[in-house]
Amino acid sequence: MSMASHSARKPTKRNPRIVINADDLPHLEGLADGMMKRQPALADRLFDEIGRARIAAPSKMPKNVVSMGSTVTYRDETTGQEKSVTLVYPEEADISQLRVSVMTPIGVSLLGLAEGASFHWDTRENQRRMLTIIRVEHPPLDT
């Protein structure tokens, strides 16, 4: 039996391909596990994203992909408004500094996406919006 039938599936508009840094995986899985009792829907969503992601070694992470610590600029296709946020772990989150937790609906949605990817996002007011990743910037590496 060939593997071609499995890899031939194309990502849909609904679920663009995502890549997650292997170094972030244990922390992300632990967060999702810990959220199961308090926010099961969000925890399930993070587990779903992890399950469909391509896991890459840090040295193999594409530069145009949102990972932990990345600053991402995205556009709301409904309003045309652009916004830049930094994706962080919950303990580092500070909305006044535009540091968005990965354990929020928008944080889970951004994780692993590449520049140019679009995704649907449901606002707290239950409005469905299409967001597009414009630019991804990574913090300088510690030397």
C-alpha positions as CSV (number, residue, x, y, z in Angstrom):
1,M,0.0,0.0,0.0
2,S,1.5,3.4,-1.0
3,M,1.6,6.4,1.2
4,A,0.8,8.7,-1.7
5,S,-2.9,8.6,-1.0
6,H,-2.3,10.1,2.5
7,S,0.1,12.8,1.5
8,A,-1.9,13.8,-1.6
9,R,-4.6,15.5,0.5
10,K,-4.4,19.3,0.1
11,P,-5.0,21.7,3.0
12,T,-8.3,23.3,2.8
13,K,-9.0,27.1,3.1
14,R,-10.4,26.3,6.5
15,N,-7.2,24.6,7.8
16,P,-4.0,26.0,6.4
17,R,-0.9,24.0,7.0
18,I,0.9,24.7,10.2
19,V,4.4,24.0,11.6
20,I,5.3,23.9,15.3
21,N,8.8,24.1,16.8
22,A,9.7,20.8,18.4
23,D,11.2,22.7,21.4
24,D,7.7,24.3,22.1
25,L,5.8,21.0,21.8
26,P,6.1,19.7,25.5
27,H,5.1,23.1,26.9
28,L,2.1,23.5,24.5
29,E,0.9,20.0,25.3
30,G,1.2,20.6,29.0
31,L,-0.8,23.9,28.6
32,A,-3.6,22.1,26.7
33,D,-3.7,19.3,29.2
34,G,-3.9,21.8,32.1
35,M,-6.8,23.7,30.4
36,M,-8.9,20.6,29.9
37,K,-11.0,21.3,33.0
38,R,-11.3,25.1,32.7
39,Q,-11.6,25.6,29.0
40,P,-12.1,22.2,27.3
41,A,-13.1,23.6,23.9
42,L,-9.9,25.7,23.7
43,A,-7.8,22.8,25.0
44,D,-9.3,20.5,22.3
45,R,-8.6,23.1,19.7
46,L,-4.9,23.3,20.7
47,F,-4.6,19.5,20.7
48,D,-6.3,19.4,17.2
49,E,-3.8,22.0,15.9
50,I,-0.8,20.0,17.4
51,G,-2.2,16.8,15.9
52,R,-2.3,18.2,12.4
53,A,0.9,20.2,12.6
54,R,4.2,19.3,11.1
55,I,6.7,19.3,14.0
56,A,10.0,20.8,13.0
57,A,13.4,20.9,14.7
58,P,14.3,24.5,15.7
59,S,16.9,24.7,13.0
60,K,14.4,23.6,10.4
61,M,11.6,26.1,11.3
62,P,10.6,28.2,8.4
63,K,11.3,31.9,9.0
64,N,7.9,32.9,7.8
65,V,6.0,30.8,10.3
66,V,4.4,32.0,13.6
67,S,6.0,30.3,16.6
68,M,6.3,31.2,20.3
69,G,7.8,34.6,20.7
70,S,7.1,35.7,17.1
71,T,5.6,39.1,16.4
72,V,2.9,38.6,13.8
73,T,1.1,41.2,11.7
74,Y,-2.3,40.2,10.4
75,R,-5.1,41.9,8.5
76,D,-8.8,41.6,9.3
77,E,-10.2,41.1,5.8
78,T,-13.6,42.5,6.9
79,T,-12.3,45.9,8.2
80,G,-8.9,46.0,6.4
81,Q,-7.3,46.8,9.8
82,E,-3.8,45.5,10.4
83,K,-2.6,44.6,13.9
84,S,0.7,43.3,15.3
85,V,0.9,41.0,18.3
86,T,3.6,38.9,19.9
87,L,2.6,35.2,20.6
88,V,3.6,34.2,24.1
89,Y,2.9,31.7,26.8
90,P,0.1,32.6,29.3
91,E,2.5,33.7,32.1
92,E,4.1,36.3,29.7
93,A,0.8,37.6,28.3
94,D,0.1,41.3,28.6
95,I,-2.6,42.7,26.2
96,S,-1.5,46.3,27.0
97,Q,1.9,45.4,25.4
98,L,0.2,43.4,22.6
99,R,1.6,40.1,24.1
100,V,-1.1,37.6,23.3
101,S,-1.3,34.2,25.0
102,V,-1.2,31.0,23.0
103,M,-4.1,29.9,25.2
104,T,-6.6,32.4,23.8
105,P,-8.7,31.7,20.7
106,I,-6.6,34.1,18.6
107,G,-3.4,32.7,19.9
108,V,-4.3,29.1,19.1
109,S,-5.4,30.3,15.6
110,L,-2.0,32.1,14.9
111,L,0.3,29.3,16.1
112,G,2.2,27.7,13.3
113,L,0.7,29.7,10.4
114,A,2.9,31.0,7.6
115,E,2.9,34.5,6.0
116,G,0.1,34.7,3.4
117,A,-2.1,32.1,5.2
118,S,-5.8,33.1,5.9
119,F,-8.0,31.7,8.6
120,H,-11.4,32.2,10.1
121,W,-11.7,33.5,13.6
122,D,-14.8,33.9,15.7
123,T,-14.7,37.1,17.8
124,R,-16.1,37.3,21.3
125,E,-19.2,38.9,19.8
126,N,-19.6,35.7,17.7
127,Q,-18.7,37.4,14.5
128,R,-16.8,35.3,12.0
129,R,-13.8,37.1,10.5
130,M,-11.2,36.2,8.0
131,L,-7.7,37.1,9.1
132,T,-4.6,37.0,6.9
133,I,-1.0,36.7,8.1
134,I,1.0,39.6,6.6
135,R,4.4,39.4,8.3
136,V,6.2,37.2,10.8
137,E,9.2,38.5,12.8
138,H,11.2,36.5,15.2
139,P,13.1,37.8,18.2
140,P,16.9,37.9,17.9
141,L,18.5,34.6,19.0
142,D,20.4,34.7,22.3
143,T,24.1,34.3,21.8
